[in-house]
Amino acid sequence: MKIKHITGILGVMLINTVIWVVLYQFQWITPEENSRMENVQAAEILLSTIFFLVVVRSRRERLERVFFSSLALFCVTFFFREVDIENLGFNPVITWLGSGFGRNLWLGVAWFLFLLIFLFHARKLCKIFLPWLNSTAGRTMLLAGLFFILALPLDKKVFPISKLCALFYEELLESNASILMLLSAYFSLPTRKKRGAR
């Protein structure tokens, strides 16, 4: 990862953190379910999905398309984690597909299919995955995963702090994770690759 990428990523995370802290301190936002913080995270993750789908369309090799489709599905999985579709007033079919058993069913089937493909083409997919993981995009996604993991203890109320503070710190970590996920998708775009983003 180049110094300019590290500097840019840290700068984006710092700006993101400062904005949310200021909004929280002045009580312009409240960290709760379906709050502005969660809505922004959902939008960032949705945009990440779109970016990865753009990458899928740009690839000609079938297994490369499969790999980047799995990254898009990874983002979709997190999107439905952040959005409560059942509270948005969609028609019953969309609500069923976007929440509860319906959502878990089609996501489970999709991940199972990707697992089967991986088992049949493990060596070839690893040759695609490992260089990507060692790229700016891959390392940024790893960092996003780390931030999501760091947020888990706050969700489980492990630390002796108020519920409101724990919720804010959890959302702040997840907000930076979503930003990193979006940057990872951006660094994966074909135009970025041509410019030597790796």
C-alpha positions as CSV (number, residue, x, y, z in Angstrom):
1,M,0.0,0.0,0.0
2,K,1.5,3.3,-1.0
3,I,2.0,6.2,1.4
4,K,-0.5,8.4,-0.5
5,H,-3.2,5.7,-0.1
6,I,-2.5,5.4,3.6
7,T,-2.6,9.1,4.1
8,G,-5.8,9.4,2.1
9,I,-7.5,6.6,4.0
10,L,-6.5,8.0,7.4
11,G,-7.6,11.5,6.3
12,V,-11.0,10.3,5.3
13,M,-11.4,8.3,8.5
14,L,-10.4,11.3,10.6
15,I,-12.8,13.6,8.8
16,N,-15.6,11.1,9.2
17,T,-14.8,10.7,12.9
18,V,-14.6,14.4,13.6
19,I,-17.9,15.1,11.8
20,W,-19.9,12.5,13.8
21,V,-18.3,13.4,17.2
22,V,-19.2,17.1,16.6
23,L,-22.7,16.2,15.6
24,Y,-23.0,13.9,18.7
25,Q,-21.6,16.5,21.1
26,F,-24.0,19.2,19.9
27,Q,-26.9,16.6,20.1
28,W,-27.7,17.0,16.4
29,I,-27.7,13.2,16.1
30,T,-28.8,10.4,18.4
31,P,-27.1,7.0,18.1
32,E,-30.1,4.6,17.8
33,E,-31.6,2.1,15.4
34,N,-32.4,3.6,12.0
35,S,-30.7,6.8,12.9
36,R,-28.8,9.1,10.5
37,M,-25.6,7.3,11.3
38,E,-27.0,4.0,10.3
39,N,-28.6,5.4,7.2
40,V,-25.3,6.9,6.1
41,Q,-23.6,3.6,6.7
42,A,-26.2,1.8,4.7
43,A,-25.8,4.2,1.8
44,E,-22.0,3.8,1.9
45,I,-22.4,0.0,1.9
46,L,-24.9,0.1,-0.9
47,L,-22.5,2.3,-3.0
48,S,-19.8,-0.3,-2.3
49,T,-22.0,-3.0,-3.7
50,I,-22.6,-0.9,-6.8
51,F,-18.8,-0.4,-7.3
52,F,-18.1,-4.1,-7.0
53,L,-20.9,-4.8,-9.5
54,V,-19.2,-2.4,-11.9
55,V,-16.0,-4.4,-11.4
56,V,-17.9,-7.6,-12.2
57,R,-19.1,-6.1,-15.5
58,S,-15.6,-5.0,-16.4
59,R,-14.0,-8.5,-16.0
60,R,-14.1,-11.0,-18.8
61,E,-12.7,-14.1,-17.0
62,R,-15.5,-16.0,-15.4
63,L,-13.9,-16.8,-12.0
64,E,-12.9,-13.1,-11.6
65,R,-16.5,-12.2,-12.1
66,V,-17.5,-14.8,-9.5
67,F,-14.9,-13.5,-7.0
68,F,-16.0,-9.8,-7.3
69,S,-19.7,-11.0,-7.2
70,S,-18.9,-12.5,-3.8
71,L,-17.5,-9.2,-2.6
72,A,-20.7,-7.5,-3.8
73,L,-22.7,-10.1,-1.9
74,F,-20.5,-9.5,1.2
75,C,-21.5,-5.8,1.0
76,V,-25.2,-6.7,0.5
77,T,-25.1,-8.9,3.6
78,F,-23.9,-6.0,5.7
79,F,-26.4,-3.7,4.0
80,F,-29.3,-5.8,5.3
81,R,-27.6,-5.9,8.7
82,E,-27.9,-2.1,8.9
83,V,-31.3,-1.6,7.3
84,D,-34.6,-2.7,8.9
85,I,-36.6,-3.2,5.7
86,E,-39.7,-4.2,7.7
87,N,-40.0,-0.7,9.1
88,L,-39.8,1.1,5.7
89,G,-43.3,0.4,4.4
90,F,-42.4,-1.6,1.3
91,N,-44.9,-4.1,-0.2
92,P,-45.1,-7.5,1.5
93,V,-42.9,-9.3,-1.1
94,I,-40.0,-6.9,-0.7
95,T,-40.4,-6.8,3.1
96,W,-40.2,-10.6,3.2
97,L,-37.2,-10.7,0.9
98,G,-35.4,-8.0,2.9
99,S,-36.0,-9.2,6.5
100,G,-36.2,-12.2,8.7
101,F,-36.5,-15.7,7.3
102,G,-36.9,-14.5,3.7
103,R,-33.7,-12.5,3.8
104,N,-31.7,-15.2,5.6
105,L,-33.0,-17.8,3.1
106,W,-31.8,-16.2,-0.1
107,L,-28.6,-14.9,1.4
108,G,-27.9,-18.4,2.7
109,V,-28.6,-19.9,-0.7
110,A,-26.3,-17.4,-2.4
111,W,-23.4,-17.9,0.0
112,F,-23.9,-21.7,-0.3
113,L,-23.6,-21.4,-4.1
114,F,-20.4,-19.4,-3.8
115,L,-19.1,-22.0,-1.4
116,L,-19.7,-24.7,-3.9
117,I,-18.0,-22.8,-6.7
118,F,-15.0,-22.2,-4.4
119,L,-14.8,-25.9,-3.5
120,F,-14.7,-26.8,-7.2
121,H,-12.3,-24.0,-8.2
122,A,-10.3,-23.3,-5.0
123,R,-6.9,-23.1,-6.6
124,K,-7.9,-20.7,-9.3
125,L,-9.9,-18.5,-7.0
126,C,-7.1,-18.3,-4.5
127,K,-4.9,-17.0,-7.4
128,I,-7.4,-14.2,-7.8
129,F,-8.1,-13.6,-4.2
130,L,-4.5,-13.5,-2.8
131,P,-3.2,-10.7,-5.1
132,W,-6.4,-8.7,-4.5
133,L,-5.9,-9.2,-0.7
134,N,-2.4,-7.9,-1.0
135,S,-3.5,-4.8,-2.9
136,T,-4.7,-1.5,-1.5
137,A,-8.3,-2.6,-2.0
138,G,-7.8,-5.9,-0.1
139,R,-5.9,-4.4,2.8
140,T,-8.5,-1.7,3.1
141,M,-11.2,-4.3,3.3
142,L,-9.3,-6.2,6.0
143,L,-9.1,-2.9,8.0
144,A,-12.9,-2.5,7.5
145,G,-13.3,-6.0,9.0
146,L,-11.2,-5.1,11.9
147,F,-13.3,-2.1,12.7
148,F,-16.5,-4.2,12.5
149,I,-14.9,-6.7,14.9
150,L,-13.9,-3.9,17.3
151,A,-17.5,-2.7,17.4
152,L,-18.8,-6.1,18.6
153,P,-17.9,-5.8,22.3
154,L,-19.7,-2.5,22.4
155,D,-22.9,-4.1,21.0
156,K,-22.6,-6.8,23.7
157,K,-22.2,-4.1,26.5
158,V,-18.8,-5.5,27.6
159,F,-17.5,-2.1,28.8
160,P,-18.8,-0.3,31.9
161,I,-20.0,2.8,30.1
162,S,-23.5,4.2,29.6
163,K,-25.7,2.6,27.0
164,L,-25.8,5.8,24.9
165,C,-22.0,6.1,24.8
166,A,-21.6,2.5,24.0
167,L,-24.0,2.8,21.1
168,F,-22.3,5.9,19.8
169,Y,-18.9,4.3,19.9
170,E,-20.2,1.2,18.2
171,E,-21.8,3.3,15.4
172,L,-18.7,5.3,15.1
173,L,-16.5,2.2,14.6
174,E,-19.1,0.8,12.1
175,S,-19.2,4.1,10.3
176,N,-15.5,4.0,9.7
177,A,-15.8,0.3,8.7
178,S,-18.4,1.3,6.1
179,I,-16.1,4.1,4.8
180,L,-13.3,1.6,4.5
181,M,-15.5,-0.9,2.7
182,L,-16.5,1.9,0.2
183,L,-12.8,2.8,-0.3
184,S,-12.0,-0.8,-0.9
185,A,-14.6,-1.1,-3.6
186,Y,-13.4,2.2,-5.1
187,F,-9.8,1.0,-5.2
188,S,-11.1,-2.2,-7.0
189,L,-12.7,-0.2,-9.9
190,P,-11.1,-0.9,-13.3
191,T,-10.1,2.8,-13.8
192,R,-8.2,2.7,-10.5
193,K,-6.4,-0.5,-11.6
194,K,-5.2,1.2,-14.8
195,R,-3.8,4.1,-12.8
196,G,-1.8,1.7,-10.7
197,A,-4.0,1.7,-7.6
198,R,-2.4,-1.6,-6.6
